[in-house]
Amino acid sequence: MRMHDMRRWPRVPAILAFVGMLLGGASGAVEAALTTKSPEVLKAIDRGIEYLVSNGTSDSRLGAYALAGMSLLTYGESIDHPMVAECAAKIQEELKKKEHNPQELNDPPFDIYSTGLSIIFLVDRAPDKHRADIECLLAYLRKMQKPHGGWGYPNLETGDTSMTQYGVLSSWKAIHAGFNVPIDSIERVTLWLVRTQDPSGGYGYQGKIGEDNKLVKQIDVKQGLTAAGLGSLYICSDMLGMTKKVERRDDDVPHALKEVKPKENEPGAPKVKTSIDSQLVHATEGRGNQWFAQHFKVDAGQYNHYYLYAFERYMSFREYCDKINDKDPKWYSDIAAHLLEKQAEDGSWKGECGVVPDTSFAVLFLLRSMRKSLEKAKNFGEGIMVGGRGLPKDTSKAMLDADGKVVSRPLLGPAERLLAALADPELANIDDSVNLVEELPADKLDTLMAKHGDVLRRLVGNKSPKARWAIVKALGKTRNLDNVEVLIYALTDPIPEVVHAANEALSRIRRNLDAVALPEKFTEEDRRLVIEKWKTWYRSIRPDAKFEWTESK
């Protein structure tokens, strides 16, 4: 069965009784029996991974390759793991057949499921290495988006809730990795998700839009589809800057990030301006959460593993957006117990989606894959998805026309806006300006560096983590040896993502992506050794190089 023929994959929401049932139970409830660290859960994950390592390419659908690769990467395997590399190569082969021309892609093999999942996998694996692949798939995804905002079958006018979730999730992933996704695309799909909700709060299969945008009864309202629709709406609200801003309870958040964290309704706090009323979106989320309070199931029947993967995504975004602090929720324990019971002797899970996809869905749920992605994203502070990387922070010119379509007036080009910002001695809109630098192609960046190199390099020491990350990425594009010293300095940054970006930038300048390995979760000793290796290399080609920031200590 082809992945895009799976027409009735399930969904999920939550609140009120859901807060009690799914987020820890009523008063007197015992602590969740199973967590992501439980030995039996870890053993089940290991067995599932072993199956995927041996059988990850046994399903010839692109989406299946992507899911297997995503599972291995989330588990912690290297981007160069043989199965991960083979899954990526299978997707690249199909893109090469079409010469990376999005106008030539078609279904099959590029159904919306496979396209979205491929983007997610390639972004997770190596966004710079796969830039051409990802940009081609993103362009195709934009081409296939319906005028009303949803994604669906080419021969139908309606949007498909199941497909749309992968258009939304892949857009979020791409934006976070620095790719451009038009604000129009996100606003249109947000409105489609608002308009196609069932009056009960659930979501159906083929979204129907009522007259005058009134909610109408949807067909096949189920857990899997509701999880897909509601999770997508939470993701869109995050991309549009509608996430509630409150003080985090996470004591591990770096102080530097707390300094740039805006609060809702704080005078003078930067906001994403969109024509969509955030209260409308939050009300839609609330109805969905109410629906799940009444209809949550551990086993929803058909396409259950697909549903559980969507449910974990929905709950992870709900926890993040609504600031729910429950690291070991009861719903995870209940579902994990069900999955452990259903795991086959060979380590796989079997269902209607196919053994590789179903096993991947189960593994990704048990790993809490979406929570992992969000934890990584949160290291950059609130609102990074809309801070200029893909979605412009100022979208005040975006509005709805008479037909309900989101339209935007064109903005100045990135180079023009950046030069105007650089002319401001105070560099007031630093995040917007620096993100524009990162968007520039290498040739234009070289021209810009020739005029403003000193100004740009000084931004590596800016107080904004977003600015530091973006400028480090940009400096690596130029492959200019004059940038090496400041990039080595960036290896001392307190934010791990900035450190990894600096190491990747240095590797690009050296033209060897594997030149100096830096573990994903590096220690201070790892950092020290990496810095020494880069200093040694740089002095081998520039013996007079001085690192004043260390030598002055």
Buried (B, 14 or more C-beta within 10 A) or exposed (E): EBBBEBBBBBBBBBBEBBBBBBBBBEEEEEEBEBBBEBEEBBEBBEBBBEBBBEBBBEBEBBBBBBBBBBBBBBBEBEBEBEBBBBBBEBBBEBBEEBEBEBEEBEBEBBBBBBBBBBBBBBBBBBBBBBBEBBBBBBBBBBEBBBEBBBBBBEEEEBBBBBBBBBBBBBBBBBBBBBBBBBBBBBBBBBBBBBBBBBEBBBBBBBBBBEEEEEBBEBEBBBBBBBBBBBBBBBBBBBBBBBBBBEEBEEEEBEEBBEEBBBEEEEEEEBBBBBBBEBEEBBEBBBBBBBBBBBBBBBEBEBBBBBBBBBBBBBBBBBBBBBBBEBEBBBBBBBBBBBBBEBBEEBBBBBBBBBBBBBBBBBBBBBBBBBBBBBBEBBBBBBBBBBBBBBBBBBBBBBBBEEEBBBBBEEEEEBBEBBBEBBEEEEBEBBBBBBBBBBBBEEEBBBEBBEEBBEEBBEBBBBEBBBBBBBBBBBBBBBBBEBBBBBBBBBBBBEBBBBBBBBBBBBBBBBEEEEBBEBEEEBEEEBBEBBBEBBBEBBEEEEEEBEBEEEEEE
